[in-house]
């Protein structure tokens, strides 16, 4: 599975997971910090990456519109700051690594909750 981490996560998470052999990039690197949500989801789609985000309110409707239009996406991985505090990057790194090991195939147009 390939992942794109939304901008609320520090770049170091993608770097550490990449260092462990996983294909993970940060929005900070592409398409760029501050990119509008539709552009971020389109970038993830074009790269075949599941998007990891806490922004359920915005991304769920965007994904639903794609599905309604007969299109798809490479998956959404939803997290919460309550469960995976951003000030503890190690915990989220470990959780994402478990996900990547347990589900190596790209999930396609599904939601995964961590």
C-alpha angles and dihedrals in degrees: 000000000000120000138200113199116215120236097263089074121078115250089239090076091062091043093052094046090047089052088056091056100265125131100239128143134179127236084231087072101036136042082000140248112292095026111148115259095248089054092049092051091046090051090050089049093049091050095043091241129145110232117233110206147144090213098100093150093064105029100046093061091044090053092045090053090053092051092046089053091053094255130117144211135209096253140280123246110199123200134169130223088227093061097032107028112207090227088065102057091165094067093052091044090055093046093049091047090053089051092049092049096043095044107032094161120083106260098217121211096349135116120237120192120208 
